[in-house]
């Protein structure tokens, strides 16, 4: 109840306002404050965990520092990097608009904020968030420049941005070679072992956070959900029923660690049946509807980010995911509906 109360409070307080918010001002304040907070926390982490920093600089266990830094903020790494991916895209949006108004004068604090947020994204280093951020950057370039510059200039700017990102990622991968391995062979390794994780001699060390583990969880949760597909097993029993399914299918590794579904859509299907799946899809796709009706790239990207993030995690059962979506959806909806009403008047 405490976690889900924000989906009532935020719309009540934000959408209920009778004036139109200054969206650019909100994004500017968010950009500066969130970037500053992240780097204050990073400096604190560098002081508190010098051993992990040294291992990171030596290219040893690259993932460990990112996840440990996220844990030091009391936020799970994929959740934190979902926030940071949104920050990167917001900073891109503000940078592009700043550049247009200032005749492409890029040497400004907006450039610094963009690069700082991009570096933070790479430090935490979760795959889906990085992919979403890159997609978001090109969406911003296309939507914001399509009607404002010539097609030739749009192509050159997009190509230049692509080259810049490739240089940044290549330099980062060169300094920390595990990046290349993580995004290629590690990600989709052992897919022939879906549902057979106990075949590994050391599953904790080999595939604990791997994609094959996620797919094995989804497969088990999906099969269990089919048994109560109309009404589900109930919110209180969802986790217990999934754990029992691990036991019933003799998956010792999964039952030992009692993994949650790591997929919001399957999670709601398991707990609430077909209506639960429809409900969560309506909630998420409503964001896309607002973005398309408003014709604004930020809510459109937010939909893509939140939709894909919930394919590999279950952010609507987490406080950070619930409040993150409730806050921004309420802001988007308030600005869209109030501007729409005033426009008609």
Secondary structure, 3 states (H helix, E strand, C coil): CCCCCHHHHHHHHHHCCCCCCCHHHHHHHHHHHHHHHHHHHHHHHHHHCHHHHHHHHCCCCHHHHHHHHHHHCCCCHHHHHHHHHHHHHHHHHHHHHHHHHCCCCCCCHHHHHHHHHHHHHHHHCCHHHHHHHHHHHHHHHHHHHCCCCCHHHHHHHHHHHHHHHHHHHHHHHHHCCHHHHHHHHHCCCCHHHCCCHHHCCCHHHHHCCCHHHHHHHHHHHHHHHHHHCCCCCCCCCHHHHHHHHHHHCCCHHHHHHCCCCCCHHHHHHHHHHHHHHHHHHHHHHHHHHHHHHHCCHHHHHHHHHHHHHHHHCCHHHCHHHHHHHHHHHHHHHHHHHHHHHHHHC
